[in-house]
Amino acid sequence: MADLPRTGAPGDAELLRAARAGDAGCLGLLLARHRAGMYAVALALLGHSQDAEDAVQDAALIALRRVGDVRDPEAVGPWLRMVTRNVCRGRLRRMSAVPVADVADVAGSAATDRWDGPPDPAQVIDRHALRDWVWNAIEDLSPGLRLVTMLRYFTDVTSYKDIAALCATPVGTVRSRLHQARSKLVAALSDSVDRAHDDATALSSLHFEMAARTLADAHRGRLASALSPWWSPQADVTWPTGRHTGIDYLPTAFDHDLSDGVRHELLNVVAGREVVIWEAALHSPTEDPFHCPPGVVWVHFLDRGRVSRVRLYHPRRR
């Protein structure tokens, strides 16, 4: 934890300063201290315990992003209650429309003129020193919850339909998993005090370099040798059509693309301990601009550091 007074309980201002510096434990203490007040606001407006609980969770995730916006450190309690009130009002406005299943939808309706949009977890990571806490909380999710969370918030595969297609699950399951993931991430915040976290930045950088090097080798016709150090020889590949092959067919398919004039451009890498996602643009030859889909997503599943299976997916054209 950040340096706090050693005698007595730290005040809101001290906790807020530490949270702004990236101490997730202090943010967790702040939320725990004011949770009763936030819940009372939600219950008064929504009149249902489960809806009120969901609203408090949404408000907590908004606070994770917006903790730097509190102008008066001594007024963090009223600020948290205001955030909760806005979330509840957004829920009431939308209750008769579509079910609110994830934090991005909730926060979009709760945003005020001062807030520039929904709380994108990727922006949380970029803007605060909480990156390692966020990623360790994600790593603690079950595999099913972890994958939909990584896709929804850290890649361009954001629609429920695309996530459902990539994961081979119904859209309703995707909604449910995102809802569960949000709840678990909020709960993890209050348990994060004094935990040591892995260096998520270093992990992402390492995998981006590996992905860039692998695709560069692939464009030189050396994909097989590039994959061999970190892919299992028995790795299973699921293609966008649903077809399953072994690793040996992948270089052949890639070389076929190259002979047709297709080029792959790496856009994004999302790295966890057990799942690594690549996003790449596919550039068709100028004489045949619709030769291939505009992009491809590679979802690698790791077993003891080596790829045991990969799923390829073409997002829908926008």
C-alpha positions in Angstrom: 0.0 0.0 0.0 1.0 3.6 -0.5 2.5 5.6 2.4 -0.4 6.4 4.7 -0.6 7.6 8.3 0.6 4.9 10.7 -1.7 6.0 13.5 -5.4 5.9 13.2 -7.5 5.1 10.1 -6.4 7.0 7.0 -8.8 9.8 5.9 -10.6 9.9 2.5 -8.1 12.4 1.2 -5.1 10.2 2.0 -6.8 7.2 0.4 -7.8 9.2 -2.7 -4.3 10.4 -3.2 -2.9 6.9 -2.9 -5.6 5.5 -5.3 -4.7 8.2 -7.9 -1.1 7.1 -7.6 -2.2 3.6 -8.6 -2.9 1.8 -5.3 -5.8 -0.4 -6.0 -6.0 -1.4 -2.3 -6.7 2.2 -1.3 -9.4 2.5 -3.9 -10.9 -0.7 -2.5 -10.8 0.8 1.0 -12.6 3.9 -0.2 -15.3 2.0 -1.9 -15.8 -0.3 1.1 -16.0 2.7 3.4 -18.7 4.4 1.3 -20.5 1.3 0.0 -23.3 1.5 2.5 -24.1 5.1 1.4 -23.9 4.1 -2.3 -26.2 1.1 -1.7 -28.7 3.3 0.2 -28.9 5.7 -2.7 -29.4 2.8 -5.2 -32.0 1.1 -3.1 -34.0 4.3 -2.6 -34.1 5.0 -6.4 -34.5 1.4 -7.7 -36.4 -0.2 -4.9 -35.0 -3.7 -5.5 -32.0 -5.2 -3.8 -30.5 -7.0 -6.8 -30.9 -3.9 -9.1 -29.4 -1.8 -6.3 -26.4 -4.2 -5.9 -25.8 -4.1 -9.7 -25.9 -0.3 -9.7 -23.3 -0.1 -6.9 -21.0 -2.4 -8.9 -21.4 -0.3 -12.0 -20.7 2.9 -10.0 -17.6 1.2 -8.5 -16.2 0.5 -12.0 -17.0 4.1 -13.0 -15.0 5.3 -9.9 -12.1 3.1 -11.1 -11.9 5.2 -14.2 -12.9 8.6 -12.8 -11.1 8.7 -9.5 -8.8 11.4 -10.9 -11.8 13.6 -11.5 -12.7 14.2 -7.9 -12.0 17.9 -7.3 -12.3 17.9 -3.5 -10.5 15.0 -1.9 -12.6 15.4 1.2 -15.8 15.1 -0.8 -15.2 11.6 -2.2 -18.2 10.2 -0.4 -20.7 12.6 -1.9 -19.0 12.1 -5.3 -19.4 8.3 -5.1 -23.1 8.7 -4.1 -23.5 11.1 -7.1 -22.0 8.5 -9.4 -24.4 5.9 -8.0 -27.3 8.2 -8.5 -26.5 8.8 -12.1 -26.1 5.1 -12.7 -29.6 4.5 -11.2 -31.2 7.2 -13.2 -29.7 5.7 -16.3 -31.1 2.3 -15.4 -34.5 3.8 -14.8 -34.5 5.4 -18.2 -33.4 2.3 -20.0 -35.3 -0.3 -17.9 -38.1 -0.7 -20.5 -35.7 -0.8 -23.4 -32.9 -3.4 -23.4 -31.4 -5.4 -20.6 -28.3 -3.9 -19.2 -25.7 -6.6 -19.3 -22.3 -4.9 -19.0 -20.6 -2.0 -17.6 -20.1 -0.2 -20.9 -23.9 0.0 -21.5 -24.7 1.1 -18.0 -22.0 3.8 -17.8 -23.0 5.2 -21.3 -26.5 6.0 -20.0 -25.1 7.3 -16.7 -22.6 9.7 -18.2 -23.1 13.4 -17.5 -21.9 16.3 -19.7 -18.5 16.2 -17.9 -18.0 12.6 -18.7 -16.8 11.8 -22.2 -18.3 8.3 -22.5 -18.5 4.8 -21.1 -15.8 3.5 -18.7 -13.6 1.6 -21.2 -11.4 -0.7 -19.2 -8.6 -0.3 -21.8 -8.6 3.5 -20.9 -8.5 2.6 -17.2 -5.3 0.7 -17.9 -3.8 3.5 -20.0 -4.7 6.3 -17.7 -3.9 4.9 -14.3 -1.2 2.9 -12.6 -3.7 0.1 -11.9 -2.8 -1.9 -14.9 -1.3 -4.9 -13.0 -4.2 -5.0 -10.6 -6.8 -5.0 -13.5 -5.0 -7.8 -15.4 -4.5 -9.9 -12.3 -8.2 -9.6 -11.5 -8.9 -10.7 -15.1 -6.5 -13.6 -14.8 -8.4 -14.8 -11.7 -11.7 -15.1 -13.7 -12.7 -18.5 -15.0 -11.6 -19.2 -18.6 -15.0 -18.5 -20.0 -15.4 -15.2 -18.2 -11.9 -14.2 -19.0 -12.1 -14.7 -22.7 -15.3 -12.7 -23.2 -13.9 -9.9 -21.1 -10.7 -9.7 -23.0 -12.5 -9.7 -26.3 -15.2 -7.2 -25.3 -12.9 -4.6 -23.6 -9.5 -5.0 -25.2 -10.1 -5.9 -28.9 -12.3 -4.7 -31.7 -14.4 -7.9 -31.4 -16.9 -6.1 -29.2 -20.4 -7.0 -30.4 -22.2 -9.8 -28.6 -22.8 -11.5 -32.0 -19.1 -11.6 -32.9 -18.0 -12.7 -29.4 -20.7 -15.4 -29.4 -19.5 -16.6 -32.9 -15.9 -16.6 -31.9 -16.5 -18.4 -28.6 -19.1 -20.8 -30.2 -21.7 -19.9 -27.5 -25.2 -18.3 -27.6 -25.5 -14.5 -27.4 -27.3 -14.9 -24.1 -24.4 -16.8 -22.6 -22.0 -13.9 -23.6 -24.3 -11.4 -21.9 -24.4 -13.5 -18.8 -20.7 -14.1 -18.7 -19.9 -10.4 -19.1 -22.3 -9.6 -16.2 -20.6 -12.2 -14.0 -17.2 -10.9 -15.0 -18.1 -7.4 -14.0 -19.4 -8.5 -10.6 -16.2 -10.5 -9.9 -13.9 -7.7 -11.0 -15.6 -5.3 -8.5 -15.4 -7.9 -5.8 -11.7 -8.4 -6.6 -11.0 -4.7 -6.0 -11.9 -5.0 -2.3 -9.6 -8.0 -1.9 -6.6 -6.5 -3.6 -4.9 -5.0 -0.6 -1.2 -5.9 -0.3 -1.3 -8.3 -3.1 1.7 -8.6 -5.4 1.0 -8.3 -9.1 2.7 -9.5 -12.2 4.1 -7.0 -14.6 1.3 -6.9 -17.2 3.1 -4.3 -19.3 6.1 -6.4 -19.8 4.0 -9.4 -20.7 2.1 -7.5 -23.3 5.3 -6.1 -24.8 6.9 -9.5 -24.9 3.9 -11.0 -26.8 3.6 -8.1 -29.2 7.2 -8.5 -30.2 6.7 -12.3 -30.6 3.6 -11.7 -32.8 5.4 -9.1 -34.9 8.4 -11.3 -35.4 6.2 -14.3 -36.2 4.2 -12.5 -38.9 7.3 -11.0 -40.3 8.8 -14.5 -40.7 5.6 -15.7 -42.1 5.7 -13.1 -44.9 9.2 -14.4 -45.7 7.8 -17.9 -46.0 9.2 -19.1 -42.7 6.0 -19.5 -40.6 6.6 -23.1 -39.6 10.0 -22.4 -38.1 8.7 -19.2 -36.4 5.9 -21.2 -34.7 7.9 -24.2 -33.6 9.5 -22.7 -30.5 6.3 -21.7 -28.8 3.6 -23.9 -30.4 3.0 -27.5 -29.4 3.4 -29.9 -32.3 0.0 -31.3 -31.4 -1.7 -27.9 -31.4 -5.2 -27.8 -32.8 -6.3 -25.0 -35.1 -10.0 -24.1 -35.5 -10.6 -22.1 -38.7 -13.3 -19.5 -39.2 -15.4 -22.1 -41.1 -15.3 -24.4 -38.0 -12.8 -26.8 -39.7 -10.1 -28.3 -37.4 -6.6 -29.0 -38.6 -3.2 -29.5 -37.0 -0.4 -26.9 -36.9 1.1 -28.3 -40.1 -1.6 -26.9 -42.3 -1.3 -23.3 -41.0 1.9 -22.4 -43.0 0.4 -23.9 -46.1 -2.7 -21.7 -45.8 -0.6 -18.6 -45.0 1.6 -19.2 -48.0 -1.5 -19.5 -50.2 -2.6 -16.1 -49.0 0.8 -14.7 -49.8 0.7 -16.1 -53.3 -2.7 -14.4 -53.8 -1.2 -11.1 -52.8 -2.7 -10.9 -49.3 -0.7 -9.2 -46.6 -1.3 -9.4 -42.8 -0.8 -6.3 -40.7 -0.6 -6.7 -36.9 -2.8 -4.2 -35.1 -3.2 -5.3 -31.5 -2.0 -7.9 -29.0 -3.8 -8.7 -25.8 -1.8 -11.0 -23.5 -2.7 -12.9 -20.4 -1.0 -15.9 -18.8 -3.3 -18.5 -20.5 -4.8 -16.6 -23.5 -3.1 -14.4 -26.0 -5.1 -12.6 -28.7 -3.8 -11.1 -31.9 -5.7 -8.8 -34.2 -4.5 -8.3 -37.7 -5.8 -6.5 -40.8 -5.9 -8.4 -44.0 -4.9 -6.4 -47.1 -6.3 -7.8 -50.3 -4.4 -7.2 -53.6 -5.4 -3.9 -55.3 -6.8 -5.8 -58.4 -9.1 -7.8 -56.1 -10.1 -5.6 -53.1 -12.6 -8.1 -51.7 -10.4 -11.2 -52.0 -10.4 -11.7 -48.3 -12.2 -10.5 -45.2 -10.8 -7.2 -43.7 -9.3 -8.8 -40.7 -8.5 -11.9 -38.7 -8.4 -12.6 -34.9 -6.1 -15.2 -33.5 -7.0 -16.5 -30.1 -4.2 -18.6 -28.6 -4.8 -20.9 -25.7 -1.6 -21.6 -23.7 -0.6 -24.7 -21.8 2.5 -24.2 -19.7 3.6 -21.4 -21.9 3.1 -23.1 -25.3 0.1 -22.8 -27.6 -2.1 -25.9 -27.3 -4.9 -24.6 -29.6 -5.8 -21.6 -31.6 -9.1 -20.3 -32.9 -9.2 -18.0 -36.0 -12.1 -15.7 -36.6 -13.0 -13.1 -39.2 -15.0 -10.2 -37.7 -17.9 -9.1 -39.7 -17.4 -6.2 -42.1 -18.5 -2.9 -40.6 
